[in-house]
Amino acid sequence: MSGKLSAAAVAPWKRLCKLVSDGRYQEALLAYSRAHASDLRPDAFTFPCLLKSCAALQDASAALQLHGNLVKSGFFSCPYTATALTSAYARLLRLTDARKVFDEMPERTVPCFNALIAGLSQCGKVDEARDVLSLLRKEGILPDSVTVASVLPACGVVEQAKQLHGLVVKTGDSLDRYVVTTLITKYLDYGDLETARRIFELVVHKGVESYNAMASGLSRNNEHFIALDTIREMGLGSSEKPNDTTLLVVLSACTSALASSLGKEAHCYVLKHAIDCNVKIKTALIDMYSKCGYLECAYQVFSNTEERNLVTWNTMISGFLIHDKLANALGLFEQLRLEGFNPDRITWNLMINGLAHHQKFFEVFSFFRKMRLEQVSGVNLETITSMLSACSAMSDIQHGKEIYCHVIRTMQDFEDDVFQTTVIDMFMSCGCDRYAGRVFGKEMRKSNDPALWNAMISGYGKCGKNCLALQTFNEMLKQQVQPNSATFLCALSACSHAGLVQKAMQLYQLMGSTYSVDPTIEHLSVILDLFCRAGKLPEAYDLLLKYANPPASMWYSFLGACRNYCNAELGEIAATKLYDLDPGSTTPWVILSNIYAEQYRWSEVETLRKMMSDRCLIKIPACSELV
């Protein structure tokens, strides 16, 4: 009779363990609650299974409750149960509780050490993980492959990884697949491709996980084609078959390398071998086709995907935006809502950036407002800078202030030079140089990025405060910030508008002699504009002659100055040159005719008009439009 009762008491725990092995964690915890209420005594395997469920569900309260029950039941002294409890707390990131259980264990085993080390490593507590490893060795316990593989991810510098690598060689685990995979991943994370390749080659019987780790790491180091060769090597010289991870690595490498033909081969492999194409692989295919320029193929894969997740929708929206299909992206945004999905921060950021790129500025702010109303947090840096750029384009100081205040209020970490530069540019574009100066004053002492200074110099130029622009330039040099080509362009432009010819020439000399910045056509155009504004037409003409092939815009600028200063001789040269560059244009001859007219040279005016008539050059009549 007692034997039957014992079997009846054991049966619920066996069913409970079966639920956990099937991944039905919530049902397992409910089954335990019913059995516990019936005063059924658990066996040695009950609590480890339940604690695994707690970790999988990230249910800390259930783990704490089970901790109390197992202490009352007398199972805390069981090494298997105590290890499971340590592991559960570690996976729940309750490291203080995990360490307390570990320290109170009467008998510690390697799996127990591994559980604590894995939890500490996952939280980035490298020194504590290494201390536990040292404790393991002090107690005379040899670490196994899991121990080393658990510590390796937490290594912050390559020297620590090399020390563990040496330990692996001593313990004889250097050929263990799990350890090899972790070592390869870690060395590739450090960019040490040679050591990773050497470890990989030493493994005689490579598993698919080793090939995946090697290929994935190579791809992270921008060696995409070598990564693809590694996977091809597995197919040709190994009995290992590619798994889902392999296909994801291949598609990621093809996407990064824009290798559409190889991506298509991977897709054909999936279809040919009737591989169960899950949503991750289909999303990777959509991304590959979109970025390689095959938008129709991407949309076909998307349309044929029955079980889509939000990542799939975001990838397809991104694909439409990459190809400037804003209307399609907006349609997909509305469609995902109809299918029961709520846009996340990635979706919103994609749409706002896409609208800003297409200069749909009113829609940008409308979407941003909707995003805030739906209490979606996490506006990224790119989105914020896109919106601020929209404010700059529209001179919309109201929205600009609103966005900047939103960043300050939400305490987002946007102490980024790109963001600060965009803020300064926005304030300057709206004519609020004092606000820009406040932002700049906070950043100038800690930034060596010339873009921040360029925004300030250029902004003062836009606001007509050219002397302040040049003061800022001088301050930049005092702070030993290296000026670039754009810096000199902004400073020369300020000199041009202020009529500071001598200062501009000093800067022009400084560019090449001190900072090794080669002048571009933009710099020469500004110098030419300066000479033209100052009436120094001979100097302007000499500058045009020094340049091999000045563009028509420079000759037009020079011709305009010739008219302002009534210089017919140089005007004739400029008009002739412009006729060579643009024979169909009447503008140069009309300007030259006006110069002659201002000098009362009517015979030359008549000659010009006859020449234009002979060459069938007809001046388009001026017109005005009432709006």
C-alpha positions as CSV (number, residue, x, y, z in Angstrom):
1,M,0.0,0.0,0.0
2,S,2.8,2.4,1.0
3,G,4.6,1.6,-2.3
4,K,1.5,2.7,-4.2
5,L,1.3,5.9,-2.2
6,S,4.9,6.6,-2.9
7,A,4.4,6.2,-6.6
8,A,1.4,8.4,-6.5
9,A,3.3,11.1,-4.7
10,V,6.2,11.0,-7.2
11,A,4.0,11.2,-10.3
12,P,3.1,14.9,-10.0
13,W,6.8,15.9,-9.8
14,K,7.6,13.8,-12.9
15,R,4.9,15.6,-14.8
16,L,6.2,18.9,-13.5
17,C,9.7,18.1,-14.8
18,K,8.3,17.1,-18.1
19,L,6.5,20.5,-18.4
20,V,9.8,22.3,-17.8
21,S,11.6,20.2,-20.4
22,D,8.9,21.1,-22.9
23,G,9.4,24.8,-22.2
24,R,6.0,25.2,-20.5
25,Y,7.5,27.1,-17.5
26,Q,4.4,28.9,-16.3
27,E,2.3,25.7,-16.3
28,A,5.1,24.0,-14.3
29,L,5.0,26.8,-11.6
30,L,1.1,26.5,-11.4
31,A,1.4,22.7,-11.1
32,Y,3.9,23.1,-8.2
33,S,1.5,25.5,-6.4
34,R,-1.3,22.9,-6.6
35,A,0.9,20.1,-5.4
36,H,2.4,22.2,-2.6
37,A,-1.2,23.1,-1.4
38,S,-1.9,19.3,-1.3
39,D,1.1,18.8,1.0
40,L,2.9,16.6,-1.5
41,R,6.6,16.3,-0.6
42,P,8.9,17.2,-3.5
43,D,11.9,15.1,-4.6
44,A,15.5,16.1,-5.3
45,F,14.8,17.1,-8.9
46,T,11.7,19.3,-8.2
47,F,13.3,22.5,-7.2
48,P,16.1,22.6,-9.9
49,C,13.4,22.3,-12.5
50,L,11.3,25.0,-11.0
51,L,14.2,27.3,-10.5
52,K,15.0,26.9,-14.2
53,S,11.4,28.0,-14.9
54,C,11.9,31.1,-12.8
55,A,15.1,32.1,-14.6
56,A,13.5,31.5,-18.0
57,L,10.4,33.6,-17.1
58,Q,12.6,36.2,-15.3
59,D,10.3,35.8,-12.3
60,A,12.3,36.9,-9.2
61,S,9.4,36.7,-6.8
62,A,8.7,33.1,-7.6
63,A,12.4,32.3,-7.1
64,L,12.4,33.9,-3.7
65,Q,9.3,31.9,-2.7
66,L,10.9,28.7,-3.9
67,H,14.1,29.5,-1.9
68,G,12.0,29.7,1.3
69,N,10.2,26.4,0.4
70,L,13.4,24.5,-0.3
71,V,15.0,25.6,2.9
72,K,11.9,24.4,4.9
73,S,11.9,21.1,3.0
74,G,15.6,20.5,3.8
75,F,16.9,20.5,0.3
76,F,19.3,23.5,0.7
77,S,22.1,21.1,1.7
78,C,21.7,19.3,-1.6
79,P,24.5,20.5,-3.9
80,Y,22.4,20.0,-7.0
81,T,19.5,22.2,-5.6
82,A,21.9,24.8,-4.2
83,T,23.6,25.1,-7.6
84,A,20.3,25.5,-9.4
85,L,19.3,28.3,-6.9
86,T,22.7,30.1,-7.4
87,S,22.2,29.8,-11.2
88,A,18.6,31.1,-11.0
89,Y,19.6,34.2,-9.0
90,A,22.6,34.8,-11.3
91,R,20.4,34.7,-14.4
92,L,17.9,37.0,-12.7
93,L,20.8,39.4,-12.1
94,R,20.3,39.1,-8.3
95,L,24.0,38.7,-7.7
96,T,24.0,39.5,-4.0
97,D,21.5,36.7,-3.4
98,A,23.5,34.4,-5.7
99,R,26.7,35.1,-3.8
100,K,25.0,34.6,-0.4
101,V,23.7,31.2,-1.4
102,F,27.1,30.3,-2.8
103,D,28.9,31.3,0.4
104,E,26.5,29.3,2.6
105,M,26.9,26.1,0.6
106,P,28.4,23.3,2.8
107,E,29.9,21.6,-0.3
108,R,30.7,23.5,-3.5
109,T,31.1,21.8,-6.9
110,V,32.4,23.0,-10.3
111,P,28.8,23.6,-11.7
112,C,28.1,25.9,-8.7
113,F,31.2,28.0,-9.4
114,N,30.3,28.1,-13.1
115,A,26.8,29.4,-12.3
116,L,28.1,32.3,-10.2
117,I,30.9,33.1,-12.6
118,A,28.5,33.1,-15.6
119,G,26.2,35.6,-13.7
120,L,29.0,37.9,-12.8
121,S,30.4,37.8,-16.3
122,Q,27.0,38.6,-17.7
123,C,26.8,41.7,-15.6
124,G,30.3,42.8,-16.6
125,K,31.8,42.2,-13.2
126,V,35.1,41.0,-14.5
127,D,37.2,41.3,-11.3
128,E,34.6,39.5,-9.2
129,A,34.3,36.7,-11.8
130,R,38.1,36.3,-11.8
131,D,38.1,36.3,-7.9
132,V,35.6,33.4,-7.9
133,L,37.8,31.6,-10.4
134,S,40.8,32.1,-8.1
135,L,38.8,30.7,-5.2
136,L,37.9,27.6,-7.2
137,R,41.6,26.9,-7.8
138,K,42.5,27.6,-4.1
139,E,40.0,25.0,-3.1
140,G,41.8,22.5,-5.3
141,I,39.0,22.2,-7.8
142,L,40.0,22.0,-11.5
143,P,38.0,24.3,-13.7
144,D,36.2,22.7,-16.7
145,S,35.5,24.0,-20.1
146,V,32.3,25.7,-19.0
147,T,34.2,27.6,-16.3
148,V,36.6,29.1,-18.8
149,A,33.9,29.8,-21.4
150,S,31.9,31.7,-18.7
151,V,34.8,33.9,-17.7
152,L,36.1,34.7,-21.2
153,P,33.2,37.0,-22.2
154,A,33.9,39.2,-19.2
155,C,37.5,39.8,-20.1
156,G,38.0,43.5,-20.7
157,V,41.5,43.4,-22.2
158,V,43.3,40.9,-24.5
159,E,45.9,40.1,-21.8
160,Q,43.2,38.7,-19.5
161,A,41.9,36.5,-22.4
162,K,45.4,35.3,-23.0
163,Q,45.9,34.3,-19.4
164,L,42.7,32.2,-19.5
165,H,43.8,30.8,-22.8
166,G,47.0,29.6,-21.1
167,L,44.9,28.0,-18.3
168,V,42.8,26.2,-20.9
169,V,46.0,24.7,-22.4
170,K,47.1,23.5,-19.0
171,T,43.8,21.9,-18.1
172,G,43.6,20.1,-21.5
173,D,40.5,21.8,-22.6
174,S,42.1,23.7,-25.5
175,L,40.3,21.5,-28.1
176,D,36.9,21.6,-26.4
177,R,34.4,22.9,-28.9
178,Y,32.7,25.2,-26.4
179,V,36.0,26.7,-25.2
180,V,37.3,27.0,-28.8
181,T,34.2,28.8,-29.9
182,T,34.4,31.3,-27.0
183,L,38.1,31.9,-27.5
184,I,37.6,32.5,-31.3
185,T,34.8,35.0,-30.5
186,K,36.9,36.8,-27.9
187,Y,40.0,37.2,-30.0
188,L,37.9,38.4,-32.9
189,D,36.2,40.9,-30.6
190,Y,39.7,42.3,-29.9
191,G,40.5,42.4,-33.7
192,D,43.2,39.7,-33.3
193,L,42.3,37.8,-36.5
194,E,45.6,35.9,-36.7
195,T,45.3,34.3,-33.2
196,A,41.7,33.5,-33.8
197,R,42.6,31.8,-37.2
198,R,45.4,29.8,-35.5
199,I,43.1,28.5,-32.8
200,F,40.5,27.6,-35.5
201,E,43.0,25.7,-37.6
202,L,44.2,23.7,-34.6
203,V,40.7,22.1,-34.1
204,V,40.6,18.8,-36.0
205,H,36.9,18.2,-35.7
206,K,35.3,21.6,-36.1
207,G,31.7,21.9,-35.2
208,V,29.2,24.2,-36.9
209,E,29.3,26.5,-33.9
210,S,33.1,27.0,-34.5
211,Y,32.5,27.9,-38.1
212,N,29.8,30.3,-37.2
213,A,31.9,32.0,-34.5
214,M,34.8,32.4,-37.0
215,A,32.7,33.7,-39.8
216,S,30.6,36.1,-37.6
217,G,33.8,37.5,-36.0
218,L,35.5,38.0,-39.4
219,S,32.4,39.9,-40.6
220,R,32.4,42.1,-37.5
221,N,36.0,43.0,-38.5
222,N,34.8,43.9,-42.1
223,E,36.4,40.8,-43.6
224,H,33.1,39.8,-45.2
225,F,34.4,37.8,-48.1
226,I,36.8,35.8,-45.9
227,A,33.8,35.1,-43.6
228,L,31.9,33.8,-46.6
229,D,34.9,31.7,-47.6
230,T,34.9,30.2,-44.1
231,I,31.3,29.0,-44.4
232,R,32.0,27.7,-47.9
233,E,35.0,25.7,-46.4
234,M,32.5,24.1,-44.0
235,G,30.3,23.0,-46.9
236,L,33.1,21.6,-48.9
237,G,35.5,20.0,-46.3
238,S,33.2,19.1,-43.4
239,S,30.3,16.9,-42.6
240,E,28.7,19.7,-40.6
241,K,25.5,21.2,-42.0
242,P,24.7,24.9,-41.8
243,N,22.1,25.9,-39.2
244,D,19.9,29.0,-38.7
245,T,22.8,30.9,-37.2
246,T,25.0,30.0,-40.2
247,L,22.5,31.4,-42.6
248,L,22.1,34.6,-40.6
249,V,25.9,35.1,-40.6
250,V,26.0,34.5,-44.4
251,L,23.2,37.0,-45.1
252,S,24.7,39.6,-42.7
253,A,28.0,39.3,-44.5
254,C,26.4,39.6,-47.9
255,T,24.4,42.7,-46.8
256,S,27.5,44.4,-45.4
257,A,29.5,43.6,-48.6
258,L,26.6,44.4,-50.9
259,A,27.2,41.0,-52.4
260,S,23.7,40.5,-53.9
261,S,24.7,37.5,-56.0
262,L,26.0,35.6,-53.0
263,G,22.9,36.6,-51.0
264,K,20.8,35.1,-53.8
265,E,22.8,31.9,-53.6
266,A,22.1,31.7,-49.9
267,H,18.3,32.2,-50.6
268,C,18.4,29.5,-53.2
269,Y,20.1,27.2,-50.8
270,V,17.3,27.7,-48.3
271,L,14.7,27.0,-51.0
272,K,16.5,24.0,-52.5
273,H,17.1,22.2,-49.2
274,A,13.5,23.0,-47.9
275,I,15.0,24.6,-44.8
276,D,12.3,25.9,-42.4
277,C,12.7,29.6,-43.0
278,N,11.9,31.3,-39.7
279,V,11.1,34.9,-39.3
280,K,14.7,35.8,-38.4
281,I,16.0,34.4,-41.7
282,K,13.2,36.1,-43.7
283,T,13.9,39.4,-42.0
284,A,17.6,39.0,-42.9
285,L,16.7,38.3,-46.5
286,I,14.5,41.4,-46.6
287,D,17.4,43.5,-45.2
288,M,19.9,42.0,-47.7
289,Y,17.7,42.5,-50.8
290,S,16.8,46.1,-49.7
291,K,20.4,47.2,-49.1
292,C,21.7,45.5,-52.2
293,G,19.2,47.4,-54.4
294,Y,16.5,44.7,-55.0
295,L,13.5,46.3,-53.4
296,E,11.0,44.3,-55.3
297,C,12.6,41.0,-54.1
298,A,12.6,42.3,-50.6
299,Y,8.9,43.2,-50.7
300,Q,8.1,39.8,-52.2
301,V,9.9,38.0,-49.3
302,F,8.0,40.3,-46.9
303,S,4.6,39.6,-48.5
304,N,5.3,35.8,-48.4
305,T,6.1,36.0,-44.7
306,E,3.1,34.9,-42.7
307,E,4.4,35.3,-39.2
308,R,5.9,38.7,-39.1
309,N,7.2,40.4,-36.0
310,L,7.9,44.1,-35.5
311,V,11.5,43.7,-36.6
312,T,10.3,42.4,-39.9
313,W,8.0,45.5,-40.4
314,N,10.8,47.9,-39.4
315,T,13.2,46.2,-41.8
316,M,10.8,46.6,-44.7
317,I,10.0,50.2,-43.8
318,S,13.7,50.9,-43.7
319,G,14.1,49.3,-47.1
320,F,11.4,51.6,-48.6
321,L,13.1,54.7,-47.1
322,I,16.5,53.6,-48.3
323,H,15.1,53.7,-51.9
324,D,13.2,57.0,-51.3
325,K,9.8,55.3,-51.4
326,L,8.3,57.5,-48.6
327,A,4.7,56.9,-49.7
328,N,5.2,53.1,-49.4
329,A,6.9,53.5,-46.0
330,L,3.9,55.6,-44.7
331,G,1.5,53.0,-46.1
332,L,3.3,50.2,-44.3
333,F,3.4,52.2,-41.1
334,E,-0.4,52.4,-41.2
335,Q,-0.8,48.8,-42.2
336,L,1.3,47.4,-39.3
337,R,-1.2,49.2,-36.9
338,L,-4.1,47.6,-38.6
339,E,-2.5,44.2,-38.1
340,G,-2.3,44.7,-34.4
341,F,1.3,45.9,-34.0
342,N,2.3,49.0,-32.0
343,P,5.2,51.0,-33.5
344,D,8.3,50.9,-31.2
345,R,11.0,53.6,-30.9
346,I,12.8,52.1,-34.0
347,T,9.7,52.4,-36.1
348,W,9.1,56.0,-35.0
349,N,12.8,57.0,-35.5
350,L,12.8,55.5,-39.0
351,M,9.7,57.4,-40.0
352,I,10.8,60.8,-38.6
353,N,14.3,60.4,-40.2
354,G,12.6,59.5,-43.5
355,L,10.3,62.5,-43.5
356,A,13.1,64.8,-42.6
357,H,15.2,63.4,-45.4
358,H,12.4,64.3,-47.8
359,Q,12.0,67.7,-46.3
360,K,8.5,67.0,-45.0
361,F,9.1,69.2,-42.0
362,F,5.5,69.7,-40.8
363,E,5.0,65.9,-40.9
364,V,8.2,65.5,-38.9
365,F,6.9,67.5,-36.0
366,S,3.5,65.8,-36.3
367,F,5.1,62.3,-36.0
368,F,7.2,63.5,-33.1
369,R,4.2,64.8,-31.3
370,K,2.3,61.5,-31.9
371,M,5.3,59.5,-30.6
372,R,5.3,61.5,-27.4
373,L,1.5,61.1,-27.0
374,E,1.9,57.4,-27.2
375,Q,4.6,57.6,-24.6
376,V,7.2,55.9,-26.7
377,S,10.6,56.8,-25.2
378,G,14.0,56.5,-26.8
379,V,14.4,59.1,-29.5
380,N,17.8,58.4,-30.9
381,L,20.5,60.9,-31.7
382,E,20.0,60.6,-35.5
383,T,16.3,61.5,-35.1
384,I,16.9,64.4,-32.9
385,T,19.5,65.9,-35.2
386,S,17.2,65.3,-38.2
387,M,14.5,67.3,-36.4
388,L,16.9,70.1,-35.5
389,S,18.1,70.2,-39.1
390,A,14.4,70.6,-40.1
391,C,14.1,73.5,-37.7
392,S,17.2,75.1,-39.2
393,A,15.8,74.8,-42.8
394,M,12.6,76.4,-41.7
395,S,14.1,78.9,-39.3
396,D,11.6,77.4,-36.8
397,I,12.9,78.5,-33.4
398,Q,9.8,77.4,-31.6
399,H,10.1,73.8,-32.5
400,G,13.8,73.9,-32.1
401,K,13.6,75.1,-28.5
402,E,10.9,72.5,-27.8
403,I,13.1,69.7,-29.1
404,Y,16.2,70.9,-27.2
405,C,14.2,71.2,-24.0
406,H,12.9,67.7,-24.5
407,V,16.5,66.4,-24.6
408,I,17.4,68.3,-21.4
409,R,14.1,67.2,-19.6
410,T,14.5,63.5,-20.5
411,M,18.2,63.6,-19.4
412,Q,19.2,61.8,-22.6
413,D,23.0,61.4,-23.1
414,F,23.4,63.6,-26.1
415,E,26.7,65.2,-25.0
416,D,27.8,64.3,-28.6
417,D,29.7,66.7,-30.8
418,V,27.4,66.1,-33.7
419,F,24.3,66.9,-31.6
420,Q,25.8,70.0,-30.1
421,T,26.9,71.2,-33.5
422,T,23.4,70.7,-34.9
423,V,22.0,72.6,-31.9
424,I,24.3,75.5,-32.5
425,D,23.6,75.5,-36.3
426,M,19.8,75.5,-35.5
427,F,20.0,78.5,-33.2
428,M,22.3,80.4,-35.6
429,S,20.0,79.7,-38.6
430,C,17.1,81.1,-36.5
431,G,19.2,84.2,-35.7
432,C,19.5,83.4,-32.0
433,D,23.3,83.7,-31.8
434,R,23.2,84.3,-28.0
435,Y,21.5,80.9,-27.4
436,A,24.1,79.3,-29.7
437,G,26.8,81.0,-27.7
438,R,25.5,79.5,-24.4
439,V,25.6,76.0,-25.9
440,F,29.0,76.6,-27.4
441,G,30.4,78.0,-24.1
442,K,29.6,74.8,-22.3
443,E,31.3,72.6,-24.9
444,M,34.2,74.6,-26.3
445,R,36.7,73.7,-23.5
446,K,36.2,70.0,-23.9
447,S,35.8,69.5,-27.6
448,N,38.6,69.2,-30.1
449,D,36.1,68.6,-33.0
450,P,36.5,71.5,-35.5
451,A,32.9,71.0,-36.7
452,L,31.6,72.5,-33.4
453,W,33.8,75.6,-33.9
454,N,32.9,75.7,-37.7
455,A,29.2,75.9,-36.8
456,M,29.9,78.9,-34.5
457,I,32.1,80.7,-37.0
458,S,29.7,80.1,-39.9
459,G,26.7,81.0,-37.7
460,Y,28.2,84.4,-36.7
461,G,28.8,85.0,-40.5
462,K,25.1,84.2,-41.2
463,C,24.0,86.7,-38.5
464,G,26.3,89.4,-40.0
465,K,28.6,89.3,-36.9
466,N,31.8,88.8,-38.9
467,C,34.1,90.3,-36.2
468,L,32.8,87.7,-33.7
469,A,33.3,85.0,-36.3
470,L,37.0,85.9,-36.6
471,Q,37.3,86.2,-32.8
472,T,36.0,82.7,-32.5
473,F,38.5,81.5,-35.2
474,N,41.3,83.1,-33.2
475,E,40.1,81.5,-30.0
476,M,40.0,78.1,-31.8
477,L,43.7,78.5,-32.7
478,K,44.5,79.4,-29.1
479,Q,42.7,76.3,-27.9
480,Q,45.0,74.3,-30.3
481,V,42.1,72.9,-32.2
482,Q,43.2,71.9,-35.6
483,P,41.2,73.9,-38.3
484,N,40.1,72.0,-41.4
485,S,39.1,73.1,-44.9
486,A,35.6,74.1,-43.8
487,T,37.0,76.2,-40.9
488,F,39.0,78.3,-43.3
489,L,36.1,78.6,-45.7
490,C,33.9,80.0,-42.9
491,A,36.7,82.4,-41.8
492,L,37.4,83.7,-45.3
493,S,33.7,84.2,-45.9
494,A,33.5,86.4,-42.8
495,C,36.5,88.4,-44.1
496,S,34.7,88.8,-47.4
497,H,31.6,90.2,-45.9
498,A,33.5,92.4,-43.6
499,G,35.8,93.7,-46.5
500,L,38.9,92.6,-44.6
501,V,41.2,91.9,-47.6
502,Q,44.5,91.9,-45.7
503,K,43.2,89.5,-43.1
504,A,41.8,87.2,-45.7
505,M,45.1,87.0,-47.5
506,Q,46.9,86.2,-44.2
507,L,44.4,83.3,-43.6
508,Y,44.9,82.2,-47.2
509,Q,48.7,82.0,-46.7
510,L,48.2,80.3,-43.3
511,M,46.1,77.5,-44.8
512,G,49.0,75.9,-46.8
513,S,52.0,77.1,-44.8
514,T,51.0,76.2,-41.3
515,Y,48.0,73.8,-41.5
516,S,48.7,72.0,-44.8
517,V,45.2,72.6,-46.1
518,D,45.0,72.7,-49.9
519,P,42.7,75.5,-51.2
520,T,39.6,74.3,-53.1
521,I,37.4,76.0,-55.6
522,E,35.2,77.1,-52.8
523,H,38.1,78.9,-51.1
524,L,39.1,80.6,-54.3
525,S,35.5,81.7,-55.0
526,V,35.4,83.4,-51.6
527,I,38.8,85.2,-52.2
528,L,37.5,86.2,-55.7
529,D,34.3,87.5,-54.1
530,L,36.3,89.5,-51.6
531,F,38.4,91.1,-54.4
532,C,35.3,91.9,-56.3
533,R,33.5,93.5,-53.4
534,A,36.6,95.6,-52.6
535,G,36.9,96.7,-56.2
536,K,40.3,95.0,-56.7
537,L,39.5,93.8,-60.2
538,P,43.1,93.3,-61.4
539,E,43.8,91.1,-58.4
540,A,40.6,89.2,-59.1
541,Y,41.6,88.7,-62.7
542,D,45.1,87.4,-61.7
543,L,43.4,84.9,-59.4
544,L,41.3,83.6,-62.3
545,L,44.3,83.2,-64.5
546,K,46.2,81.3,-61.8
547,Y,43.4,78.7,-61.6
548,A,43.4,76.1,-64.5
549,N,39.7,76.0,-65.3
550,P,37.6,78.3,-63.2
551,P,33.9,77.5,-63.3
552,A,31.4,79.8,-65.0
553,S,30.1,80.9,-61.6
554,M,33.5,82.6,-60.8
555,W,33.5,84.4,-64.2
556,Y,30.0,85.6,-63.6
557,S,31.0,86.9,-60.2
558,F,33.9,88.7,-61.8
559,L,31.7,90.1,-64.7
560,G,29.2,91.4,-62.1
561,A,32.0,93.3,-60.3
562,C,33.1,94.7,-63.7
563,R,29.7,96.1,-64.1
564,N,29.6,97.5,-60.6
565,Y,32.9,99.3,-61.1
566,C,32.2,100.1,-64.8
567,N,35.3,98.3,-66.1
568,A,34.6,97.6,-69.8
569,E,38.1,96.2,-70.6
570,L,38.0,93.4,-68.1
571,G,34.2,92.9,-68.7
572,E,34.9,92.1,-72.4
573,I,37.4,89.4,-71.3
574,A,34.9,87.9,-68.8
575,A,32.0,88.0,-71.4
576,T,34.1,86.3,-74.1
577,K,35.2,83.6,-71.6
578,L,31.6,83.0,-70.5
579,Y,30.6,82.7,-74.2
580,D,33.2,79.9,-74.6
581,L,31.8,78.1,-71.5
582,D,28.1,78.7,-72.2
583,P,27.5,79.7,-75.9
584,G,23.8,79.7,-75.6
585,S,23.6,82.2,-72.8
586,T,22.7,85.9,-73.5
587,T,23.5,87.1,-69.9
588,P,27.2,87.9,-70.4
589,W,26.5,90.1,-73.5
590,V,23.6,91.8,-71.8
591,I,25.8,92.7,-68.8
592,L,28.6,93.9,-71.1
593,S,26.0,96.0,-73.0
594,N,24.9,97.6,-69.8
595,I,28.6,98.5,-69.0
596,Y,28.9,100.2,-72.4
597,A,25.7,102.0,-71.9
598,E,26.8,103.4,-68.6
599,Q,29.9,104.8,-70.3
600,Y,27.7,106.2,-73.2
601,R,29.4,103.9,-75.7
602,W,26.3,103.5,-77.8
603,S,28.2,102.3,-80.9
604,E,29.5,99.3,-78.9
605,V,26.0,98.6,-77.6
606,E,24.7,98.5,-81.2
607,T,27.5,96.2,-82.3
608,L,26.8,93.8,-79.4
609,R,23.1,93.7,-80.2
610,K,23.8,93.0,-83.9
611,M,26.3,90.2,-82.9
612,M,23.6,88.6,-80.6
613,S,21.1,88.8,-83.5
614,D,23.5,87.2,-85.9
615,R,24.2,84.4,-83.5
616,C,20.4,83.9,-82.8
617,L,20.9,84.8,-79.2
618,I,17.5,86.1,-77.9
619,K,17.2,87.7,-74.5
620,I,14.3,86.2,-72.6
621,P,12.0,89.1,-71.5
622,A,11.7,89.8,-67.8
623,C,8.4,89.0,-66.2
624,S,6.8,89.4,-62.7
625,E,4.3,87.2,-61.0
626,L,1.6,88.1,-58.5
627,V,1.1,85.5,-55.8
